[in-house]
Amino acid sequence: MVWIIKLSFLFFLFFTKNLFSNDLNKDEEIYFNFIDFNNDNQISLIEIEKSISILFQIVDLNQDGFISKSEINELKNIVDSLR
């Protein structure tokens, strides 16, 4: 379970553009709001676990319980198309 938390943290960091700003940019705000299920402007460990579970299900296109390189590439294409 610890690796999932680390993965989600890295995912959040990789998609942030300005790590030294005091304010969240538009993309960071979207990611934060995606994880903050109860909209209390705080992210709990439970919310991170839920968001990772949802992300895993979305990325695992063939629902085999594993994420392949091709599924990661598909995710990257989707994220790029949304920008």
Buried (B, 14 or more C-beta within 10 A) or exposed (E): EEEBEEEBEEBBEEEBEEEEEEEBEEBBEEBBEBBBBEEEEEBEEEBBBEBBEEBBEEBBEEEEEEBEEEBEEEBEEEEEEEE
